[in-house]
Amino acid sequence: MHIPALSAAPRRSFNALSLLTAFCILLAGLFAMAASANAATAPAPSVSTGGVSGLTYSTATLHGHVDPHGQATNYFFQYGPTRKYGAQSPLAPAGSANASLAVSQEISGLAPLTVYHYRIVAVSAGGTTLGTDQSFTTPKIPLSVGIVGNPNPVPFGFPFVVEGTLSGTGSGNHEVRLEANAFPYLTGFQPVGNPELTSVTGGFSFPFVGLLQNTQLRVVTVGKPFVVSPVIVEGVAVRVSVHVRRTNRRGFARIYGTVTPAEVGAQVGFQLLKPGHRSVNVGGTVVKAGTATVSSFSRVIHVRHGLYKALVRVTDGAHVSAYSTPLSIR
């Protein structure tokens, strides 16, 4: 029995399938070649490095232009103290337009009085384009002065120190001067003593002996640039001495003392100290005339065992109120 047709049909089916597969492979290859050709011919972005704005001793805003030429493009700025740069801003999108786009980025952490180089860089499927090198110089850190009085207030006639720091570029070994304007602050600021040189880190300290009334103080630089500190008021506290003397009345004692300088008419309050609790007011009096420089007070009050102190309230503006040292009554 002879059946030759059974082997011919499968052969024709196989040949058609092979041709279809080959065609698909060829088509895919053509597409890949076309895509590769398109990628190879995609234009690289165009860039131009621009100027700088908002320049301070530690920050700057860098400007430039990017033309993506229709390709999705990103850009960033390289910057550093040499043309090797060493730092760069974050990657940012520039879009895919066919037009030049103005771009900018802020950079920070710069050193004062330093030359920096920078350029813009753009990246797309068409390649990487580097902008031309540009440079700028950061300015100095402006000088500034801060001061404090130590202690403040200071007891009448006692010494204290005006100390502070000159900050900024060139603050070390810079000449500074202390100036004062005493209550009622009408004479204006006058130099006190001789100028001093700041330390290598800008620190300084002016000793002041025998301040007699509340005084405005400031420190200024000598020469250029002329810089003035904020004005502080150094308070002068009255000095209060306090004593106790027994009386003939049981449970009563006389508390007396002096106030320097003389503050005739100032109020005096006596307080019983209670550790861990608020003090208790136990009486008071007024300051009476004494000598030209020292006034006095005295009052008999009911007392018990404990620590007492006297508060002299001053309101004339020339001095500030003050407490006496604690006094023990047993």
Secondary structure, 3 states (H helix, E strand, C coil): CCCCHHHHHHHHHHHHHHHHHHHHHHHHHHHHHHHHHHHHHCCCCEEEEEEEECCCCCCEEEEEEEECCCCCEEEEEEEECCCCCCEECCCEEEECCCCCEEEEEEECCCCCCCEEEEEEEEEECCEEEECCCEEEECCCCCCEEEEEEECCCEECCCCEEEEEEEECCCCCCCEEEEEEEECCCCCCCEEEEEEEECCCCCEEEEEECCCCCCEEEEEEECCCCCCECCCEEECEECEEEEEEEECCCCCEEEEEEEEECCCCCCEEEEEEECCCCCCEEEEEEECECCCCCCEEEEEEEECCCEEEEEEEECCCCCCECEECCCEEEC
